[in-house]
Amino acid sequence: MGYYRLDAQGMPIKATGKPTALLESACPQIGFPCGLGFVAGSNEAVIFGFVGGLVTWDLNNRRALFSQFITYGIGGYHFVLAHPKLPFVYVSAAGTPYAYRMEHADGYLTLLPQIATVNGATFYGPPVFMARQNKLAIGGANKVFLLALDATGRFSGTAEQDPVA
């Protein structure tokens, strides 16, 4: 992650025949793994998962490196998913029984998360939104966990598990 220096027409300036990325101010997220998911909350901000929480990247402010929301006590890689219609992100923390929901305003995280603890679960995959059933599905070892949502997209407090091969 980083930026390209642009010319007056908005095109990347080329050094030695190809655009040169500016990575010196990209901060520690360079080392984190890809594939944890991202949410384009607006044309200005992107939310993505990392180890220990979520990060908001303000695309219009090159000096605001990243805004991190760290969930103390909830370790693991945090997979993130956007609600298809509401300004929510859903997160599953790999290797834990914790999932959480946070609201955002145009890609900027707001308030505290609603945390769901599923007894006996160990999540290993990202959440998947099941629109017809209004549930989140999260994969675990030989199981799929289904977390019910209420009509407003919040965790309802009920969860079920289905064995899979």
N, C-alpha and C positions, 0 to 999 in steps of 0.2 A: 504494500500500500504506500502510496505517495502521490506526488503531483508532477505534472509536466510544466516546464516554463513555456509560456505562450507568447506568440508575437502579436502585433497590433490587430491582426485579422482573427485571432483566437486559435491559431494553428500551433502545434508543438514546434518549438525551436529544435532544429536538428544539430547534433554535434557528431562529427565523423559519419555523416550520412544517414543517421537514424535518430529518432527522438530519444532524449535522455531523461530518465525519471529522476526526480529529486526525492531521495529516500531518507535524507539525514534527519528529518523531523517526524518520521513515521512512528516513533516510540516502540515499546516492546511487542506490540501485536504482530510484528514481522515474524516472530518465532512461533506463533501459535498455529495450530493445524487448521487447514481449510475444511470446509464441509460441515460446519456447525450451524449453518443457516444464516440468512440475513433478511431484514425487512426494510424495504424502501418506504419509510414513513411519509416522505414528501420528496420534492425535488431538491431539498436542502439537507436532509438528514437520513442516515442509514443506521439501523440497529443490527448488531451481529453478536453471536455468542462467542465466549472464550472460556478459559479455565477460571471458574469461580464466579461467573456472573455475565453481565451484558455490557456492551460498549455502544455508545452513540458517536457517530462520526459526522460532524458538521461540515458538509462539503463546501460551504461558502466562506468558511473562516479558516484560513491556512495556519493561523496561530493558535487556534483552539485544537490542540492535538486530538484528543479523544476524551469523552466523558464516560467514566466507568461506573457501573453499578455493581458492587461486589456483594455477594450474599454470604456473609460470614456464617460458618457452620454448615454450609452446603457446598461441598467440594465437587470435584469432577468437571468434565467438559459440559458446557451448557448449550444444548441444542435449542434453537429458537424458531418459532413459527408465527406468522401473522394470522389473526382472525380475518376471514374473507370480507367482512362487512363492518366490523366494529374496530375502534382504535385500541386493540389489545394485542399483546404478544403472549404466547404460551411458551413455556420453557420446561424441558426435562433435563435434570442433572444426572449425567451418566454415572453409574455405580452407586446411586443413592435411591431412596424411596420418595424423593421430593420432586414435585412439579410446581410451577408457579405461574401466575398470570399478572402481567403489569399493563397499566394503561400508558398510552403515549399521546402527545399532542404534536401532530405533524412530524413524528419521528423522534421527539424528545421525551424520554421517560419521565413519568410523573408519579408522585406518591409512592407508597410502599406496595410490595407484592402481596397478592393473596396466595398463600402457600397451601398446597395439598400434600399430605403425607399418606402414602398408601402402604399400610402395614403388610410386611412380607414381600414387598416389591423391591427389585433392583433393576432400575431402568438402564437400558443400553442403547437406545435409539432415540431419534427425534420424535416429537409429537406429530400426529397426523390428525387433521380435523375431519370428522365424519359428520357432514352437514345434515344428512337425513335423520340421523339418530341424535344429533346435537351432543356429540361426545368427542373426547380426545382419545386416540389410541396411541399407546407407547409400548414399544417392544422391550422385552426382558428375556432372560434365559429361559427358553422353552415355554414362554407365556407372552400373551398380549394383554395389557392392562387397559381397561376402558374407564375413563373418568367422565362422569356425567356433568353436563353444563346446564345451567338454568336458562330461561328465555333471554336473559340479558348477557349471556356469555361468561358468567362467573361459575366457579366450581360449586356444584350443588351439595357436595359432601358424600356422594355415593360413588363407589368404584366396584368394578367386577374384573375378573381375570379369566382368560380362556387359554387352555393349554394348546400349544402348537408343536409340531415336530421340528 
